[in-house]
Amino acid sequence: MDETKEPAPSPEKLSHKERRARKRAERKAKQRAKRAEWNKKVRLFPANKKGKHIMPFMSFLRVVLFPIHYFVYPFRLLGNKKVPDGAYIYYGNHYSIWDIFYPAHTTREGIHFLAKQSILESPVLGKWGQRIGAIGAMRDGSDIRTLMEAIRVLKNGEKVSMFPEGTRNKEKGDEFLPFHGGAALMGIKTETPFIPFVICDRPKPFHLTHVVFGEPMELSEYYGRKLSPEDYEEAEEKLKNRLYELRAQYRAKRARKKGGKKEKKEK
């Protein structure tokens, strides 16, 4: 027996309230489609006379939101706290929506953040994302367009920041979430160095968080070669391991300091 869908009721048969609800839904759908279309082509920012790629709206957000962030989630940046101008890929773990501010504290240039496409389709954040050149990404990391747009940004000499875990880590323990691929391909294809950073403590309101930035890291051993999927997996593993190394070095240094203080008290 063939199953047929019942036709949608004609506008004449709908009540006034139902017609208003339908129009509202249609209007929202058009707005979402428009925002999605905006974010298919990421906005590029040309270098100024000093060679810096400045995003005016991001500079404004720094002035307004940095003090709020620091007051609610105090932090201390350690390691490579000043990143040179030019193309770099920030690569770090992810706990909170506020994590995007840590890379922004290391440079006065603009940064193109990879963000979930669903966020860029929201009314407010979608417009903000367009103004700072955010790059929409599918949650499963399968969007080729994301990689192509990120490569286009890097070739323009601009910075990209990504959280390879793909979403905020809400799990207990020290393990990162499974990392999505793509970062190594970006860096190798454009020969762009990475700035690895690790948020060493889960941010909590009014508790100090330490964030360690590593020295620029290049995957130069893969440049100019025809690479297999296994080569890219190997490169991705090197990036992930670097985050674990930075955190282990930070914890070892902190343990030595605590041990030194304990010895002084005992004396």
NORTADA-V538417 format. One record per residue. N is the residue number from 1. RES is the residue in one letter. PHI is phi in degrees with one decimal (999 if undefined). NEAR is the number of other ideal C-beta (glycine too) atoms within 12 Angstrom. Layout:
BEGIN
N_RES_PHI_NEAR, N_RES_PHI_NEAR
END
This chain:
BEGIN
1_M_999_3, 2_D_-75.5_4, 3_E_-98.9_5, 4_T_-118.7_6, 5_K_-76.1_6, 6_E_-71.9_6, 7_P_-63.9_7, 8_A_-64.6_10, 9_P_-62.5_12, 10_S_-69.7_10, 11_P_-54.2_15, 12_E_-67.4_9, 13_K_-87.1_12, 14_L_-85.6_15, 15_S_-76.0_12, 16_H_-58.6_12, 17_K_-65.0_10, 18_E_-68.6_17, 19_R_-63.5_17, 20_R_-63.8_14, 21_A_-64.2_15, 22_R_-65.1_20, 23_K_-63.0_16, 24_R_-64.2_14, 25_A_-66.0_14, 26_E_-65.5_15, 27_R_-64.4_15, 28_K_-65.3_17, 29_A_-64.4_15, 30_K_-65.2_14, 31_Q_-64.8_20, 32_R_-62.9_21, 33_A_-64.5_16, 34_K_-66.2_19, 35_R_-64.4_28, 36_A_-64.4_24, 37_E_-66.6_16, 38_W_-56.5_24, 39_N_-85.4_38, 40_K_-72.6_21, 41_K_-116.7_17, 42_V_-73.0_36, 43_R_-73.2_29, 44_L_-98.6_23, 45_F_-121.7_26, 46_P_-67.5_16, 47_A_-71.1_19, 48_N_-84.1_17, 49_K_-61.2_7, 50_K_-89.0_10, 51_G_82.1_16, 52_K_-97.9_21, 53_H_-96.3_33, 54_I_-99.9_26, 55_M_-107.2_35, 56_P_-54.1_18, 57_F_-69.3_22, 58_M_-67.6_35, 59_S_-62.3_24, 60_F_-64.6_16, 61_L_-64.7_25, 62_R_-58.8_28, 63_V_-64.2_15, 64_V_-80.1_14, 65_L_-97.5_23, 66_F_-55.7_22, 67_P_-61.4_14, 68_I_-65.8_16, 69_H_-60.2_26, 70_Y_-65.8_22, 71_F_-69.0_13, 72_V_-79.3_20, 73_Y_-122.9_30, 74_P_-59.5_21, 75_F_-147.8_33, 76_R_-135.3_23, 77_L_-87.8_31, 78_L_-126.2_28, 79_G_84.1_29, 80_N_-79.4_27, 81_K_-82.9_21, 82_K_-123.4_18, 83_V_-95.4_32, 84_P_-62.1_20, 85_D_-67.6_22, 86_G_107.8_25, 87_A_-75.5_38, 88_Y_-147.1_42, 89_I_-114.8_46, 90_Y_-77.5_49, 91_Y_-140.6_44, 92_G_-150.9_43, 93_N_-81.4_39, 94_H_-140.8_38, 95_Y_-118.4_29, 96_S_-143.9_27, 97_I_-61.6_21, 98_W_-74.3_29, 99_D_-60.6_33, 100_I_-64.8_36, 101_F_-76.2_35, 102_Y_-61.6_42, 103_P_-60.9_40, 104_A_-64.9_32, 105_H_-79.2_29, 106_T_-95.5_31, 107_T_-153.6_33, 108_R_-97.8_24, 109_E_-78.7_37, 110_G_-76.4_40, 111_I_-133.6_42, 112_H_-90.2_45, 113_F_-91.6_41, 114_L_-79.4_46, 115_A_-135.6_39, 116_K_-59.3_32, 117_Q_-56.9_31, 118_S_-62.1_19, 119_I_-66.6_30, 120_L_-73.2_37, 121_E_-95.7_28, 122_S_-80.3_23, 123_P_-58.8_17, 124_V_-83.8_14, 125_L_-64.0_25, 126_G_-63.4_28, 127_K_-69.2_21, 128_W_-62.9_27, 129_G_-60.7_36, 130_Q_-65.0_31, 131_R_-72.0_25, 132_I_-109.3_38, 133_G_67.3_39, 134_A_-63.4_40, 135_I_-109.6_42, 136_G_-71.9_36, 137_A_-134.0_40, 138_M_-72.8_24, 139_R_-63.3_19, 140_D_-87.6_15, 141_G_73.5_27, 142_S_-94.0_15, 143_D_-82.5_24, 144_I_-64.2_15, 145_R_-60.4_22, 146_T_-58.8_38, 147_L_-63.0_34, 148_M_-65.4_23, 149_E_-68.2_33, 150_A_-63.9_41, 151_I_-63.7_29, 152_R_-62.5_25, 153_V_-63.8_39, 154_L_-64.4_37, 155_K_-67.0_19, 156_N_-82.6_26, 157_G_85.7_26, 158_E_-103.9_41, 159_K_-97.0_45, 160_V_-127.2_46, 161_S_-125.9_46, 162_M_-141.4_47, 163_F_-114.1_39, 164_P_-63.6_37, 165_E_-66.9_30, 166_G_85.1_29, 167_T_-157.1_29, 168_R_-69.0_22, 169_N_-82.3_27, 170_K_-107.3_12, 171_E_-78.3_16, 172_K_-85.3_7, 173_G_103.2_9, 174_D_-95.5_17, 175_E_-74.0_15, 176_F_-76.4_29, 177_L_-69.8_22, 178_P_-55.7_16, 179_F_-83.8_32, 180_H_-83.2_32, 181_G_-81.7_31, 182_G_117.7_38, 183_A_-63.9_46, 184_A_-61.4_38, 185_L_-60.3_32, 186_M_-56.8_43, 187_G_-66.1_41, 188_I_-73.3_34, 189_K_-62.7_27, 190_T_-103.4_31, 191_E_53.3_24, 192_T_-102.8_35, 193_P_-73.9_30, 194_F_-99.7_43, 195_I_-112.8_43, 196_P_-74.1_41, 197_F_-143.3_46, 198_V_-132.9_44, 199_I_-85.7_38, 200_C_-77.3_33, 201_D_-127.6_25, 202_R_-65.4_26, 203_P_-60.2_30, 204_K_-132.6_16, 205_P_-54.9_17, 206_F_65.0_12, 207_H_-121.2_14, 208_L_-68.9_18, 209_T_-113.0_30, 210_H_-104.1_28, 211_V_-125.1_42, 212_V_-104.4_37, 213_F_-105.4_37, 214_G_-86.9_34, 215_E_-68.0_22, 216_P_-52.5_28, 217_M_-123.3_31, 218_E_-111.7_26, 219_L_-98.4_34, 220_S_-64.1_17, 221_E_-66.9_17, 222_Y_-102.6_25, 223_Y_-67.0_19, 224_G_68.0_11, 225_R_-117.9_15, 226_K_-84.5_10, 227_L_-103.3_21, 228_S_-94.1_11, 229_P_-56.1_13, 230_E_-65.9_12, 231_D_-64.0_21, 232_Y_-66.4_26, 233_E_-62.6_20, 234_E_-62.9_20, 235_A_-65.1_35, 236_E_-61.4_32, 237_E_-64.8_20, 238_K_-63.2_28, 239_L_-64.2_43, 240_K_-62.4_32, 241_N_-63.2_21, 242_R_-64.0_36, 243_L_-65.8_41, 244_Y_-62.2_24, 245_E_-63.4_21, 246_L_-60.9_34, 247_R_-68.4_31, 248_A_-64.2_18, 249_Q_-64.6_23, 250_Y_-62.7_29, 251_R_-67.3_21, 252_A_-65.1_16, 253_K_-65.7_19, 254_R_-66.7_20, 255_A_-65.5_14, 256_R_-64.5_14, 257_K_-63.2_14, 258_K_-64.4_14, 259_G_-65.5_14, 260_G_-65.2_14, 261_K_-65.4_13, 262_K_-65.5_12, 263_E_-64.4_11, 264_K_-62.9_10, 265_K_-64.6_9, 266_E_-66.6_8, 267_K_-71.2_7
END
